[in-house]
Amino acid sequence: MANHNRNANVPLDSVSKAIIEQLQEDGRRAYASIGKAVGLSEAAVRQRVQKLLDQGVMQIVAVTDPRTVGFSRQAMVGITVEGDVEDVADALVAMDEVDYVVVTAGSFDLMAELVCEDDEHLLDLINKRIRALPGVRRTESFVYLKLRKQTYTWGTR
């Protein structure tokens, strides 16, 4: 989800939460099956899912192991910024290799996850593109050696 601000005040009832949880378990689950689980018709589930998608509450995507599709290097980069953090965050969001950007409190102003083809690609991205952004004062890279867990099934609590 590129713009989390648009869903900050969307109230979710228990049925919408149950639909989300069903889709987190299996994003390809049939609307009729979801309807049986949450007590709605297939058409009502379809309508609710579309509304949740339109509001930016959720996305339905295929999550891959980056290595299997040609991206052998992943890293998290902590970024310290002088000036407006939002400007640097917006520039990072526009980069195809950046799949996750958060504004943080603590040692870094921003954290960005990078997915690259190889070490040379990662070096080029950090050195020539990220560090070259106006306002970037410092970066620290955390190269992923092994992915042990990646899940999106935290539910709606």
Number of C-alpha atoms within 10 A of each C-alpha: 12 12 10 11 9 12 15 11 8 11 9 12 8 11 16 18 15 19 21 23 18 22 21 19 13 12 14 12 12 14 21 16 15 21 20 12 13 17 13 18 15 16 12 14 23 17 13 17 21 13 14 19 14 13 15 18 20 18 15 12 8 7 9 8 11 14 14 8 9 12 15 16 20 24 17 18 20 20 25 20 21 12 12 11 17 13 14 21 19 12 13 23 18 11 13 10 19 18 15 15 18 13 13 13 8 7 9 16 19 22 21 21 20 24 22 23 16 14 13 10 15 20 12 13 18 16 12 11 13 19 16 12 14 14 16 18 13 13 18 13 16 12 15 12 10 8 8 5 5 8 7 8 13 9 13 13 5
